[in-house]
């Protein structure tokens, strides 16, 4: 277990302590931290969101909020963002809230079926050959890849372009593609990334999303005008339609026999008096329930060294976490380590906020566990699709 001194420059910390634990990629222009998250939310204006959320270029026409990195790590809770747009125009507000609900749906689904989300959900994927990158030479995909590798963030529309181009047109397995994208994304979560790829390539719906020149001309026409392949465009037409074979659904998609297990604790579970608050990657904000409940206790975050070595995330993500922790250290007594968070929790009396992810089960005999801040509490009915999940929740 190595203790990190956050007073140093982030670049120096990465160089000294994270060598071999990331895949490079520099630093994003999207800053980490509660201060940055609060500022982004304060500046949020969703006027025109319903019309412009999928726009790609020019940049000043984009309607996307760029809040997802802060939402993913609960620097901004879904409930807080939901409330923030309460006075927006009806169409924009409802469309924006639909996207927040999609994030919540992904979390519910992952909390219920866990690592089964790495498998085809409802339809068999017919493409399975591995791949390590997108074909180069197209102005549209090159532009999107540059944005992904430089900033670790993409609008939803271009995420779909890349997922479709990888799998539907080029025949590479979606698991390989989502892993490549996951390494780069500041908002990379297994729940949202796995679900997004499944829906785009058709394993969640049976209908793959076809990417062609038409979408680029509509969302970023200047890319086509500057493309060296404009007169011989390899995506001029939509890819051939493929009928995917429906598979027998996982029974957990249809009903949850233990919704309490999916939800996690609904009230604080206290076995012993905690001496520290342990933060996890799923809850790094000032409003983390365990952190807020113990304002006088020191906070701790442990970078998971074995996981980082395996995942080889972009250095942009490491910087985002360090910036977030350096920001928090200005307000709280904070200790940061590189090691194994499960080992730390085993050796210390910690309070922690429940995280609805499979890896949380590795924690044992925690001193205190706080409920997860759901936007909507999980229900026991179908999560087979977003609409079935949402309708079942509304009927409660």
DRENDO-1510 file (C-alpha; in Angstrom, 1 decimal, always signed):
<recs>
REC; n; res; u; v; w
REC; 1; UNK; +0.0; +0.0; +0.0 .
REC; 2; UNK; +1.7; +3.2; -1.2 .
REC; 3; UNK; +0.5; +6.6; +0.2 .
REC; 4; UNK; +0.3; +9.4; -2.4 .
REC; 5; UNK; +1.1; +13.0; -1.6 .
REC; 6; UNK; -1.6; +15.0; -3.4 .
REC; 7; UNK; +0.3; +18.3; -2.9 .
REC; 8; UNK; +2.5; +17.4; -5.9 .
REC; 9; UNK; +1.6; +18.1; -9.5 .
REC; 10; UNK; -0.7; +15.5; -11.1 .
REC; 11; UNK; +1.8; +14.9; -13.9 .
REC; 12; UNK; +4.5; +14.1; -11.4 .
REC; 13; UNK; +2.2; +11.8; -9.5 .
REC; 14; UNK; +1.2; +9.9; -12.7 .
REC; 15; UNK; +4.9; +9.6; -13.7 .
REC; 16; UNK; +6.1; +8.4; -10.3 .
REC; 17; UNK; +3.3; +6.1; -9.2 .
REC; 18; UNK; +1.2; +5.0; -12.2 .
REC; 19; UNK; +3.9; +3.7; -14.6 .
REC; 20; UNK; +2.6; +0.5; -16.2 .
REC; 21; UNK; -1.0; +1.2; -14.8 .
REC; 22; UNK; -2.4; +3.1; -17.8 .
REC; 23; UNK; -2.3; +3.2; -21.6 .
REC; 24; UNK; -1.2; +6.8; -22.0 .
REC; 25; UNK; -3.2; +9.4; -23.8 .
REC; 26; UNK; -2.3; +12.6; -21.9 .
REC; 27; UNK; -4.8; +14.8; -20.1 .
REC; 28; UNK; -8.3; +15.8; -21.0 .
REC; 29; UNK; -9.5; +19.4; -21.1 .
REC; 30; UNK; -12.5; +18.3; -19.0 .
REC; 31; UNK; -11.4; +18.9; -15.4 .
REC; 32; UNK; -12.2; +16.6; -12.6 .
REC; 33; UNK; -13.4; +17.7; -9.2 .
REC; 34; UNK; -16.5; +18.8; -7.3 .
REC; 35; UNK; -15.7; +22.4; -8.0 .
REC; 36; UNK; -15.6; +21.8; -11.7 .
REC; 37; UNK; -18.8; +19.7; -11.5 .
REC; 38; UNK; -20.7; +22.4; -9.7 .
REC; 39; UNK; -19.5; +25.0; -12.1 .
REC; 40; UNK; -20.6; +22.9; -15.1 .
REC; 41; UNK; -24.1; +22.4; -13.6 .
REC; 42; UNK; -24.4; +26.1; -12.8 .
REC; 43; UNK; -23.7; +27.0; -16.4 .
REC; 44; UNK; -26.1; +24.3; -17.8 .
REC; 45; UNK; -28.7; +25.7; -20.2 .
REC; 46; UNK; -30.7; +23.0; -21.9 .
REC; 47; UNK; -32.6; +25.4; -24.2 .
REC; 48; UNK; -32.9; +23.6; -27.5 .
REC; 49; UNK; -31.7; +20.3; -26.1 .
REC; 50; UNK; -34.5; +18.2; -27.7 .
REC; 51; UNK; -33.5; +19.5; -31.1 .
REC; 52; UNK; -29.7; +19.7; -30.8 .
REC; 53; UNK; -28.6; +16.9; -28.4 .
REC; 54; UNK; -27.3; +14.8; -31.3 .
REC; 55; UNK; -25.5; +17.6; -33.2 .
REC; 56; UNK; -21.8; +17.1; -33.8 .
REC; 57; UNK; -20.5; +20.1; -35.6 .
REC; 58; UNK; -20.1; +23.0; -35.4 .
REC; 59; UNK; -19.2; +22.7; -31.7 .
REC; 60; UNK; -21.2; +25.7; -30.7 .
REC; 61; UNK; -24.4; +24.0; -32.0 .
REC; 62; UNK; -24.1; +21.0; -29.8 .
REC; 63; UNK; -26.8; +20.5; -27.3 .
REC; 64; UNK; -25.1; +17.8; -25.2 .
REC; 65; UNK; -24.4; +18.8; -21.6 .
REC; 66; UNK; -21.0; +17.2; -21.0 .
REC; 67; UNK; -22.0; +16.4; -17.5 .
REC; 68; UNK; -21.7; +12.6; -17.9 .
REC; 69; UNK; -18.2; +12.4; -16.3 .
REC; 70; UNK; -19.5; +14.1; -13.2 .
REC; 71; UNK; -22.7; +12.0; -13.2 .
REC; 72; UNK; -20.8; +8.7; -13.6 .
REC; 73; UNK; -18.7; +9.3; -10.5 .
REC; 74; UNK; -21.6; +10.9; -8.5 .
REC; 75; UNK; -20.0; +14.2; -8.3 .
REC; 76; UNK; -23.4; +15.2; -9.6 .
REC; 77; UNK; -26.2; +12.9; -8.5 .
REC; 78; UNK; -28.9; +12.1; -11.1 .
REC; 79; UNK; -31.4; +13.6; -8.6 .
REC; 80; UNK; -29.6; +16.9; -8.3 .
REC; 81; UNK; -29.3; +17.3; -12.1 .
REC; 82; UNK; -33.0; +16.2; -12.5 .
REC; 83; UNK; -34.0; +18.9; -10.1 .
REC; 84; UNK; -31.8; +21.5; -11.7 .
REC; 85; UNK; -33.7; +21.5; -15.0 .
REC; 86; UNK; -37.2; +21.6; -13.4 .
REC; 87; UNK; -37.9; +25.1; -14.9 .
REC; 88; UNK; -36.7; +24.3; -18.5 .
REC; 89; UNK; -39.0; +24.2; -21.5 .
REC; 90; UNK; -41.2; +21.1; -21.4 .
REC; 91; UNK; -39.8; +19.4; -24.5 .
REC; 92; UNK; -36.2; +20.1; -23.6 .
REC; 93; UNK; -36.7; +19.1; -20.0 .
REC; 94; UNK; -38.5; +15.8; -20.8 .
REC; 95; UNK; -35.9; +14.8; -23.4 .
REC; 96; UNK; -33.0; +15.7; -21.0 .
REC; 97; UNK; -34.7; +13.8; -18.2 .
REC; 98; UNK; -35.1; +10.8; -20.5 .
REC; 99; UNK; -31.4; +10.7; -20.8 .
REC; 100; UNK; -31.0; +10.8; -17.1 .
REC; 101; UNK; -33.4; +7.9; -16.8 .
REC; 102; UNK; -31.4; +5.9; -19.4 .
REC; 103; UNK; -28.4; +6.3; -17.1 .
REC; 104; UNK; -30.5; +5.0; -14.2 .
REC; 105; UNK; -31.8; +2.2; -16.3 .
REC; 106; UNK; -28.3; +1.1; -17.1 .
REC; 107; UNK; -27.4; +1.1; -13.4 .
REC; 108; UNK; -30.5; -0.9; -12.5 .
REC; 109; UNK; -29.8; -3.4; -15.2 .
REC; 110; UNK; -26.1; -3.9; -14.2 .
REC; 111; UNK; -27.1; -4.1; -10.5 .
REC; 112; UNK; -29.5; -6.9; -11.3 .
REC; 113; UNK; -27.7; -9.0; -13.8 .
REC; 114; UNK; -24.1; -8.1; -13.1 .
REC; 115; UNK; -21.4; -9.5; -15.3 .
REC; 116; UNK; -24.1; -11.1; -17.5 .
REC; 117; UNK; -24.2; -7.7; -19.2 .
REC; 118; UNK; -21.0; -8.8; -20.9 .
REC; 119; UNK; -23.1; -11.4; -22.8 .
REC; 120; UNK; -25.6; -10.8; -25.6 .
REC; 121; UNK; -28.8; -9.7; -23.9 .
REC; 122; UNK; -31.6; -10.6; -26.2 .
REC; 123; UNK; -30.2; -11.4; -29.6 .
REC; 124; UNK; -27.2; -13.3; -30.8 .
REC; 125; UNK; -24.3; -11.2; -32.2 .
REC; 126; UNK; -23.1; -12.8; -35.4 .
REC; 127; UNK; -19.8; -10.8; -35.6 .
REC; 128; UNK; -17.2; -12.0; -33.2 .
REC; 129; UNK; -13.7; -11.5; -34.7 .
REC; 130; UNK; -11.4; -9.4; -32.6 .
REC; 131; UNK; -10.2; -5.9; -33.6 .
REC; 132; UNK; -7.9; -3.4; -32.1 .
REC; 133; UNK; -8.9; -0.2; -33.8 .
REC; 134; UNK; -11.2; +1.5; -36.3 .
REC; 135; UNK; -10.3; +1.7; -40.0 .
REC; 136; UNK; -8.6; +5.0; -40.8 .
REC; 137; UNK; -9.0; +7.5; -43.6 .
REC; 138; UNK; -12.6; +8.7; -43.2 .
REC; 139; UNK; -12.8; +12.3; -42.0 .
REC; 140; UNK; -15.9; +11.5; -39.9 .
REC; 141; UNK; -14.5; +8.5; -37.9 .
REC; 142; UNK; -11.0; +10.1; -37.7 .
REC; 143; UNK; -12.5; +13.2; -36.2 .
REC; 144; UNK; -14.5; +11.2; -33.6 .
REC; 145; UNK; -11.5; +9.1; -32.7 .
REC; 146; UNK; -9.4; +12.2; -32.3 .
REC; 147; UNK; -12.0; +13.6; -29.9 .
REC; 148; UNK; -12.2; +10.3; -28.0 .
REC; 149; UNK; -8.4; +10.0; -27.6 .
REC; 150; UNK; -7.8; +13.7; -26.8 .
REC; 151; UNK; -10.7; +14.4; -24.4 .
REC; 152; UNK; -12.1; +11.1; -23.4 .
REC; 153; UNK; -15.7; +12.2; -24.2 .
REC; 154; UNK; -18.1; +12.0; -27.1 .
REC; 155; UNK; -21.7; +13.0; -27.8 .
REC; 156; UNK; -24.0; +10.0; -27.9 .
REC; 157; UNK; -24.5; +10.2; -31.6 .
REC; 158; UNK; -20.8; +9.7; -32.4 .
REC; 159; UNK; -20.5; +6.9; -29.9 .
REC; 160; UNK; -23.2; +5.1; -32.0 .
REC; 161; UNK; -21.2; +5.9; -35.1 .
REC; 162; UNK; -18.1; +4.2; -33.8 .
REC; 163; UNK; -19.9; +1.2; -32.3 .
REC; 164; UNK; -21.8; +0.7; -35.6 .
REC; 165; UNK; -18.8; +1.2; -37.8 .
REC; 166; UNK; -16.8; -1.3; -35.7 .
REC; 167; UNK; -19.3; -4.1; -35.6 .
REC; 168; UNK; -22.2; -3.7; -38.1 .
REC; 169; UNK; -20.0; -2.6; -41.0 .
REC; 170; UNK; -16.6; -4.0; -40.2 .
REC; 171; UNK; -17.7; -7.3; -38.6 .
REC; 172; UNK; -15.6; -7.0; -35.4 .
REC; 173; UNK; -17.0; -8.3; -32.1 .
REC; 174; UNK; -18.8; -5.7; -29.9 .
REC; 175; UNK; -17.0; -6.7; -26.7 .
REC; 176; UNK; -13.6; -5.8; -28.2 .
REC; 177; UNK; -14.9; -2.4; -29.3 .
REC; 178; UNK; -16.6; -1.5; -26.1 .
REC; 179; UNK; -13.4; -2.3; -24.2 .
REC; 180; UNK; -11.5; +0.0; -26.5 .
REC; 181; UNK; -13.9; +2.8; -25.9 .
REC; 182; UNK; -14.2; +2.1; -22.2 .
REC; 183; UNK; -10.5; +2.7; -21.7 .
REC; 184; UNK; -10.7; +6.2; -23.1 .
REC; 185; UNK; -14.0; +7.5; -21.7 .
REC; 186; UNK; -14.0; +9.8; -18.7 .
REC; 187; UNK; -17.6; +8.7; -18.1 .
REC; 188; UNK; -16.7; +5.1; -18.7 .
REC; 189; UNK; -18.9; +2.9; -16.6 .
REC; 190; UNK; -19.6; -0.8; -17.3 .
REC; 191; UNK; -23.3; -0.2; -17.0 .
REC; 192; UNK; -23.7; +2.6; -19.5 .
REC; 193; UNK; -20.9; +1.5; -22.0 .
REC; 194; UNK; -22.0; -2.1; -22.2 .
REC; 195; UNK; -25.6; -1.2; -22.5 .
REC; 196; UNK; -25.0; +1.4; -25.2 .
REC; 197; UNK; -23.0; -0.9; -27.3 .
REC; 198; UNK; -25.6; -3.7; -27.0 .
REC; 199; UNK; -28.4; -1.4; -28.1 .
REC; 200; UNK; -26.3; +0.0; -31.0 .
REC; 201; UNK; -25.2; -3.3; -32.5 .
REC; 202; UNK; -28.6; -4.9; -32.0 .
REC; 203; UNK; -28.0; -7.5; -29.3 .
REC; 204; UNK; -30.4; -5.6; -27.0 .
REC; 205; UNK; -33.0; -4.8; -29.6 .
REC; 206; UNK; -32.6; -7.1; -32.6 .
REC; 207; UNK; -32.1; -4.2; -34.9 .
REC; 208; UNK; -28.5; -3.0; -35.4 .
REC; 209; UNK; -28.0; +0.7; -35.9 .
REC; 210; UNK; -26.6; +1.3; -39.4 .
REC; 211; UNK; -24.0; +4.1; -39.8 .
REC; 212; UNK; -23.7; +5.8; -43.2 .
REC; 213; UNK; -22.8; +9.0; -44.8 .
REC; 214; UNK; -26.4; +10.3; -44.4 .
REC; 215; UNK; -25.9; +10.7; -40.6 .
REC; 216; UNK; -22.6; +12.6; -41.1 .
REC; 217; UNK; -24.2; +14.9; -43.7 .
REC; 218; UNK; -27.0; +15.7; -41.3 .
REC; 219; UNK; -24.9; +16.1; -38.1 .
REC; 220; UNK; -21.5; +17.3; -39.3 .
REC; 221; UNK; -21.6; +18.1; -43.1 .
REC; 222; UNK; -18.3; +19.9; -43.1 .
REC; 223; UNK; -16.6; +16.6; -42.4 .
REC; 224; UNK; -17.8; +15.2; -45.7 .
REC; 225; UNK; -16.8; +18.3; -47.5 .
REC; 226; UNK; -13.2; +17.9; -46.2 .
REC; 227; UNK; -12.9; +14.2; -46.5 .
REC; 228; UNK; -10.3; +12.8; -49.0 .
REC; 229; UNK; -12.7; +9.9; -49.7 .
REC; 230; UNK; -15.7; +12.2; -50.4 .
REC; 231; UNK; -16.0; +11.0; -54.0 .
REC; 232; UNK; -15.4; +7.4; -53.1 .
REC; 233; UNK; -17.1; +7.1; -49.8 .
REC; 234; UNK; -17.0; +3.6; -48.3 .
REC; 235; UNK; -20.0; +4.4; -46.1 .
REC; 236; UNK; -22.0; +6.0; -48.9 .
REC; 237; UNK; -24.8; +3.5; -48.4 .
REC; 238; UNK; -26.1; +1.9; -45.2 .
REC; 239; UNK; -24.6; -1.6; -44.4 .
REC; 240; UNK; -26.7; -4.6; -45.4 .
REC; 241; UNK; -29.4; -5.4; -43.0 .
REC; 242; UNK; -28.8; -8.4; -40.8 .
REC; 243; UNK; -31.6; -10.3; -39.1 .
REC; 244; UNK; -30.3; -11.3; -35.6 .
REC; 245; UNK; -31.5; -14.5; -34.0 .
REC; 246; UNK; -33.4; -14.0; -30.8 .
REC; 247; UNK; -32.1; -15.9; -27.8 .
REC; 248; UNK; -33.8; -17.3; -24.8 .
REC; 249; UNK; -33.9; -14.4; -22.4 .
REC; 250; UNK; -32.1; -14.4; -19.1 .
REC; 251; UNK; -34.8; -14.9; -16.5 .
REC; 252; UNK; -33.4; -12.0; -14.5 .
REC; 253; UNK; -34.3; -9.7; -17.4 .
REC; 254; UNK; -38.0; -10.5; -16.8 .
REC; 255; UNK; -38.2; -10.5; -13.0 .
REC; 256; UNK; -36.0; -9.9; -10.0 .
REC; 257; UNK; -36.5; -12.5; -7.3 .
REC; 258; UNK; -34.4; -10.5; -4.8 .
REC; 259; UNK; -34.9; -6.8; -5.5 .
REC; 260; UNK; -33.5; -5.9; -2.1 .
REC; 261; UNK; -30.2; -7.4; -3.1 .
REC; 262; UNK; -30.2; -5.4; -6.3 .
REC; 263; UNK; -31.1; -2.2; -4.5 .
REC; 264; UNK; -28.7; -2.6; -1.6 .
REC; 265; UNK; -29.4; -1.2; +1.9 .
REC; 266; UNK; -32.2; +1.3; +2.2 .
REC; 267; UNK; -30.9; +2.5; +5.6 .
REC; 268; UNK; -27.5; +2.7; +7.2 .
REC; 269; UNK; -26.1; -0.6; +8.3 .
REC; 270; UNK; -23.8; +0.0; +11.2 .
REC; 271; UNK; -21.7; -2.8; +12.8 .
REC; 272; UNK; -19.0; -0.8; +14.5 .
REC; 273; UNK; -18.1; +2.9; +14.9 .
REC; 274; UNK; -16.1; +3.9; +11.7 .
REC; 275; UNK; -12.8; +5.6; +12.0 .
REC; 276; UNK; -12.6; +6.7; +8.3 .
REC; 277; UNK; -14.8; +7.1; +5.3 .
REC; 278; UNK; -13.8; +5.1; +2.3 .
REC; 279; UNK; -14.7; +6.6; -1.1 .
REC; 280; UNK; -15.1; +4.4; -4.2 .
REC; 281; UNK; -14.9; +5.2; -7.9 .
REC; 282; UNK; -18.7; +5.2; -8.1 .
REC; 283; UNK; -19.1; +7.9; -5.5 .
REC; 284; UNK; -16.5; +10.6; -5.3 .
REC; 285; UNK; -18.6; +13.7; -4.6 .
REC; 286; UNK; -19.0; +15.9; -1.5 .
REC; 287; UNK; -22.5; +14.6; -1.2 .
REC; 288; UNK; -21.4; +11.0; -0.9 .
REC; 289; UNK; -23.8; +9.7; +1.8 .
REC; 290; UNK; -21.1; +8.2; +4.0 .
REC; 291; UNK; -18.9; +11.3; +3.6 .
REC; 292; UNK; -21.8; +13.6; +4.4 .
REC; 293; UNK; -22.8; +11.6; +7.4 .
REC; 294; UNK; -19.3; +11.9; +9.0 .
REC; 295; UNK; -18.0; +15.4; +8.4 .
REC; 296; UNK; -15.4; +15.0; +11.1 .
REC; 297; UNK; -13.9; +11.7; +9.9 .
REC; 298; UNK; -10.9; +11.6; +7.5 .
REC; 299; UNK; -11.7; +10.4; +4.1 .
REC; 300; UNK; -9.7; +7.7; +2.2 .
REC; 301; UNK; -9.5; +6.7; -1.4 .
REC; 302; UNK; -7.5; +3.7; -2.7 .
REC; 303; UNK; -6.5; +3.4; -6.3 .
REC; 304; UNK; -7.0; -0.2; -7.2 .
REC; 305; UNK; -3.6; -1.1; -8.5 .
REC; 306; UNK; -4.3; -4.7; -9.7 .
REC; 307; UNK; -7.4; -3.5; -11.5 .
REC; 308; UNK; -5.6; -0.6; -13.2 .
REC; 309; UNK; -2.8; -2.9; -14.3 .
REC; 310; UNK; -5.4; -5.2; -15.9 .
REC; 311; UNK; -7.6; -2.5; -17.5 .
REC; 312; UNK; -4.9; -0.2; -18.8 .
REC; 313; UNK; -7.2; +2.8; -18.7 .
REC; 314; UNK; -6.2; +6.0; -20.5 .
REC; 315; UNK; -4.1; +8.4; -18.4 .
REC; 316; UNK; -6.9; +10.9; -18.9 .
REC; 317; UNK; -9.0; +8.9; -16.5 .
REC; 318; UNK; -6.2; +8.8; -13.9 .
REC; 319; UNK; -5.8; +12.6; -14.2 .
REC; 320; UNK; -9.5; +13.1; -13.8 .
REC; 321; UNK; -9.5; +11.0; -10.5 .
REC; 322; UNK; -6.4; +12.9; -9.2 .
REC; 323; UNK; -7.9; +16.3; -10.0 .
REC; 324; UNK; -11.1; +15.2; -8.2 .
REC; 325; UNK; -9.2; +14.0; -5.1 .
REC; 326; UNK; -6.9; +17.1; -5.1 .
REC; 327; UNK; -10.1; +19.3; -5.2 .
REC; 328; UNK; -11.7; +17.3; -2.3 .
REC; 329; UNK; -8.5; +17.6; -0.2 .
REC; 330; UNK; -9.0; +21.3; -0.1 .
REC; 331; UNK; -12.1; +20.8; +2.0 .
REC; 332; UNK; -11.6; +17.4; +3.8 .
REC; 333; UNK; -8.9; +15.5; +5.5 .
REC; 334; UNK; -8.1; +13.1; +2.8 .
REC; 335; UNK; -5.6; +10.2; +2.5 .
REC; 336; UNK; -5.0; +8.6; -0.9 .
REC; 337; UNK; -3.2; +5.3; -1.5 .
REC; 338; UNK; -2.3; +3.0; -4.3 .
REC; 339; UNK; -3.0; -0.6; -3.4 .
REC; 340; UNK; -6.2; -2.7; -3.0 .
REC; 341; UNK; -9.3; -1.0; -1.5 .
REC; 342; UNK; -10.8; -4.3; -0.4 .
REC; 343; UNK; -7.6; -5.0; +1.7 .
REC; 344; UNK; -7.8; -1.6; +3.2 .
REC; 345; UNK; -11.4; -2.0; +4.2 .
REC; 346; UNK; -10.6; -5.4; +5.7 .
REC; 347; UNK; -7.9; -3.9; +7.9 .
REC; 348; UNK; -9.7; -0.7; +8.9 .
REC; 349; UNK; -13.1; +0.3; +10.3 .
REC; 350; UNK; -14.6; +2.3; +7.4 .
REC; 351; UNK; -17.9; +3.8; +6.4 .
REC; 352; UNK; -18.7; +3.4; +2.7 .
REC; 353; UNK; -21.5; +4.1; +0.4 .
REC; 354; UNK; -23.0; +1.0; -1.3 .
REC; 355; UNK; -22.2; +0.8; -5.0 .
REC; 356; UNK; -24.5; -1.2; -7.3 .
REC; 357; UNK; -21.7; -3.0; -9.1 .
REC; 358; UNK; -20.5; -6.6; -8.9 .
REC; 359; UNK; -17.1; -5.7; -7.4 .
REC; 360; UNK; -18.7; -4.2; -4.3 .
REC; 361; UNK; -19.5; -7.8; -3.2 .
REC; 362; UNK; -15.7; -8.2; -2.5 .
REC; 363; UNK; -16.0; -5.9; +0.5 .
REC; 364; UNK; -16.6; -7.9; +3.7 .
REC; 365; UNK; -17.5; -7.0; +7.3 .
REC; 366; UNK; -17.6; -3.3; +6.7 .
REC; 367; UNK; -18.1; -1.1; +9.8 .
REC; 368; UNK; -20.8; +0.9; +8.2 .
REC; 369; UNK; -22.6; +0.9; +4.8 .
REC; 370; UNK; -24.8; +3.7; +3.5 .
REC; 371; UNK; -27.5; +3.5; +0.9 .
REC; 372; UNK; -26.8; +4.3; -2.7 .
REC; 373; UNK; -28.4; +7.6; -4.0 .
REC; 374; UNK; -30.8; +6.1; -6.6 .
REC; 375; UNK; -32.9; +8.4; -8.8 .
REC; 376; UNK; -35.5; +5.7; -8.9 .
REC; 377; UNK; -35.5; +2.7; -6.6 .
REC; 378; UNK; -35.1; -0.6; -8.5 .
REC; 379; UNK; -38.3; -2.7; -9.0 .
REC; 380; UNK; -38.8; -6.4; -9.5 .
REC; 381; UNK; -40.4; -6.3; -12.9 .
REC; 382; UNK; -39.0; -6.5; -16.4 .
REC; 383; UNK; -35.8; -4.7; -17.4 .
REC; 384; UNK; -35.9; -6.3; -20.8 .
REC; 385; UNK; -36.0; -2.9; -22.5 .
REC; 386; UNK; -35.8; +0.8; -21.4 .
REC; 387; UNK; -39.5; +1.2; -22.0 .
REC; 388; UNK; -40.6; -1.9; -20.1 .
REC; 389; UNK; -38.3; -0.9; -17.2 .
REC; 390; UNK; -39.7; +2.7; -17.2 .
REC; 391; UNK; -43.3; +1.6; -17.5 .
REC; 392; UNK; -43.0; -0.9; -14.7 .
REC; 393; UNK; -41.5; +1.8; -12.5 .
REC; 394; UNK; -44.3; +4.3; -13.3 .
REC; 395; UNK; -47.0; +1.7; -12.4 .
REC; 396; UNK; -45.6; +1.3; -8.9 .
</recs>
